[in-house]
Amino acid sequence: MNRYRYDGTTEGLLTAIDHILRRETDPQKVELKPQQQNLFDEGIYIAANPERADILIRRFSAAYPENARQVIYVILSEKEEMETSILQYMHVVSLYGSRIDAHLTHPAVHAVHFLARKVGREVHRFKGLLRFAMLEDGCYFARMEPDFNIIQPLSTFFTRRLRTQEWFIYDVKRSLVSHWDGRKIDFGTLESFRSPQLAEEELQVQRLWKTFFTHIAIPERKNPKLQHSFMPMKYWKYLVEKE
């Protein structure tokens, strides 16, 4: 088995996969892992090449858009030791294309599908659970702490949903932030964070929403177990009605 190593970045991962798919006769017999800083980590190191990484993901997305989305979701999961599975999955997809569902017993195909579904479910949940609040300057701001690094696909969704507003989404756990100014979206990191001041109109709306939420509930029909299944408590932290 040939062993390959990369620098731990997404660009490095895609560069290594591109190299292996072009050079190896049987990628199914290859191991791919991040480079470890020790004397006993043997393997062929592939340096990151943004151009090669971009070419690979563009071509793969054009040919197999749904499978490319699954690969991206697995990368965003930040789950360790998935590199070899991603490599083997992309190789199987290149061989069988739309017939990939006939190979769900393949370990890499199963692992990628399973993890991509978990990430996709969280993206879907946050499309409905993310709460934007109006700030004093008229911008909108939302905080979240997702299990997975989903700020990019989620922000892309809101560029369509809230196209005319200027907004920020802040991933508290990872100190990541996205900003939409009505024309383009930017991503960055925050070294420190100070909670911004909410507009008086926003505070009034939140008070009214809490009152509505309290009075609309029917005590006799409360079902906490069912509620938790649809909206796990880990997502309640930034919900106005649960504060």
WOTA-V271229 format. One record per backbone hydrogen bond with DSSP energy under -1.0 kcal/mol. CO is the residue of the C=O (numbers start at 1). NH is the residue of the N-H. E is the energy in kcal/mol with one decimal. If there is no record, write none. Layout:
co & nh & e
CO & NH & E
CO & NH & E
This chain:
co & nh & e
2 & 31 & -2.6
3 & 44 & -3.1
4 & 33 & -1.9
5 & 46 & -2.7
6 & 35 & -3.1
9 & 13 & -2.4
10 & 14 & -2.5
11 & 15 & -2.2
12 & 16 & -2.3
13 & 17 & -2.4
14 & 18 & -2.5
15 & 19 & -2.4
16 & 20 & -2.6
17 & 21 & -2.8
18 & 22 & -1.5
19 & 23 & -1.7
20 & 24 & -2.8
26 & 29 & -2.2
27 & 30 & -1.4
29 & 2 & -1.1
31 & 4 & -3.1
33 & 6 & -1.2
36 & 38 & -1.9
40 & 42 & -1.2
44 & 5 & -2.7
49 & 53 & -2.5
50 & 54 & -2.4
51 & 55 & -2.2
52 & 56 & -2.3
53 & 57 & -2.2
54 & 58 & -2.1
55 & 59 & -2.4
56 & 60 & -2.7
57 & 61 & -2.2
58 & 62 & -2.2
59 & 63 & -2.0
60 & 64 & -3.0
64 & 68 & -2.5
65 & 69 & -2.0
66 & 70 & -1.6
67 & 71 & -2.1
68 & 72 & -2.5
69 & 73 & -2.4
70 & 74 & -2.2
71 & 75 & -2.2
72 & 76 & -2.4
73 & 77 & -1.1
75 & 78 & -1.2
76 & 149 & -2.3
82 & 86 & -2.5
83 & 87 & -2.5
84 & 88 & -2.7
85 & 89 & -2.6
86 & 90 & -2.6
87 & 91 & -1.9
88 & 92 & -2.5
89 & 93 & -2.7
90 & 94 & -2.0
91 & 95 & -1.1
92 & 96 & -2.5
93 & 97 & -2.9
96 & 99 & -2.3
97 & 100 & -1.6
99 & 102 & -1.8
100 & 103 & -2.2
103 & 106 & -1.7
106 & 110 & -2.8
107 & 111 & -2.4
108 & 112 & -2.5
109 & 113 & -2.4
110 & 114 & -2.5
111 & 115 & -2.2
112 & 116 & -2.7
113 & 117 & -1.9
114 & 118 & -1.4
115 & 119 & -2.1
116 & 120 & -2.7
117 & 121 & -2.3
118 & 122 & -1.6
119 & 123 & -2.3
120 & 124 & -2.3
121 & 125 & -2.4
122 & 126 & -2.4
123 & 127 & -1.3
125 & 128 & -1.2
125 & 129 & -2.0
126 & 130 & -1.9
133 & 141 & -2.2
134 & 199 & -2.4
135 & 138 & -1.8
139 & 135 & -3.4
140 & 168 & -2.2
141 & 133 & -2.5
142 & 170 & -2.9
144 & 172 & -2.3
148 & 150 & -1.9
150 & 154 & -2.1
151 & 155 & -2.3
152 & 156 & -2.3
153 & 157 & -1.7
154 & 158 & -1.8
155 & 159 & -1.4
157 & 160 & -1.1
157 & 161 & -1.9
158 & 162 & -2.7
166 & 140 & -2.2
167 & 180 & -2.5
168 & 142 & -1.8
169 & 178 & -2.3
170 & 144 & -2.0
171 & 175 & -1.2
171 & 176 & -1.3
175 & 190 & -2.5
176 & 171 & -3.1
177 & 188 & -2.5
178 & 169 & -2.0
179 & 186 & -2.3
180 & 167 & -1.8
184 & 181 & -1.7
186 & 179 & -2.5
188 & 177 & -2.6
197 & 136 & -1.7
199 & 203 & -2.1
200 & 204 & -2.1
201 & 205 & -2.2
202 & 206 & -2.5
203 & 207 & -2.1
204 & 208 & -2.3
205 & 209 & -2.6
206 & 210 & -2.4
207 & 211 & -2.0
208 & 212 & -2.7
209 & 213 & -2.9
210 & 214 & -2.2
211 & 215 & -2.2
212 & 216 & -2.3
218 & 221 & -2.3
219 & 222 & -1.4
223 & 227 & -2.4
224 & 228 & -2.7
225 & 229 & -1.4
226 & 230 & -1.5
227 & 231 & -2.6
232 & 235 & -2.1
233 & 236 & -1.9
236 & 239 & -2.2
239 & 242 & -1.5
240 & 243 & -1.2
